[in-house]
């Protein structure tokens, strides 16, 4: 899972304040699939003892991607 690669680059998050999880669909992925991804991420973080404080799912700000001119 890509999450394991990301978590490998940060110090242990167990016992820290809750983290935010953002699943960005970029406007192309169906919401149901995004929530399936969120469920898998939440399960993995729970197994690692990392608490989720906020979950964000949907098409979020894409301006940074539009600057490829």
C-alpha positions as CSV (number, residue, x, y, z in Angstrom):
1,X,0.0,0.0,0.0
2,X,1.3,3.5,-0.9
3,X,0.5,4.5,2.7
4,X,3.3,2.2,4.0
5,X,5.8,4.0,1.8
6,X,4.7,7.4,3.1
7,X,4.7,6.3,6.7
8,X,8.2,4.9,6.2
9,X,9.5,8.4,5.6
10,X,8.2,9.9,8.8
11,X,9.0,9.2,12.4
12,X,6.5,7.1,14.4
13,X,3.1,8.7,14.7
14,X,1.8,6.4,17.4
15,X,0.9,8.5,20.4
16,X,0.9,11.8,18.6
17,X,-2.1,14.1,18.1
18,X,-4.7,12.8,15.6
19,X,-3.8,13.0,11.9
20,X,-5.9,14.2,9.0
21,X,-6.5,11.9,6.1
22,X,-7.3,13.3,2.6
23,X,-8.4,11.1,-0.2
24,X,-8.5,13.4,-3.3
25,X,-10.5,12.1,-6.2
26,X,-9.3,14.9,-8.4
27,X,-12.9,14.9,-9.7
28,X,-12.5,11.7,-11.7
29,X,-12.7,8.9,-9.1
30,X,-16.2,7.8,-8.0
31,X,-17.0,8.7,-4.4
32,X,-17.7,5.0,-3.6
33,X,-14.1,4.1,-4.6
34,X,-12.7,7.0,-2.6
35,X,-14.5,5.8,0.5
36,X,-13.2,2.3,0.0
37,X,-9.7,3.7,-0.1
38,X,-10.4,5.7,3.1
39,X,-11.6,2.6,4.8
40,X,-8.4,0.7,3.9
41,X,-6.2,3.7,5.1
42,X,-8.2,4.0,8.4
43,X,-7.8,0.3,9.0
44,X,-4.0,0.4,8.4
45,X,-3.6,3.5,10.6
46,X,-5.7,1.9,13.4
47,X,-3.4,-1.2,13.2
48,X,-0.4,1.1,13.7
49,X,-2.0,2.9,16.7
50,X,-2.4,6.2,14.8
51,X,-5.7,8.1,15.5
52,X,-7.5,9.9,12.7
53,X,-8.8,13.3,13.7
54,X,-10.5,14.3,10.4
55,X,-11.3,12.5,7.2
56,X,-11.7,14.4,3.9
57,X,-12.9,12.7,0.8
58,X,-13.7,14.3,-2.6
59,X,-12.4,16.6,-5.3
60,X,-10.2,19.1,-3.5
61,X,-8.2,22.1,-4.8
62,X,-6.4,21.2,-8.0
63,X,-4.7,24.5,-8.7
64,X,-1.2,23.1,-8.0
65,X,-1.7,20.5,-10.7
66,X,-2.9,23.1,-13.2
67,X,0.4,24.9,-13.2
68,X,2.2,22.5,-15.6
69,X,2.2,25.1,-18.4
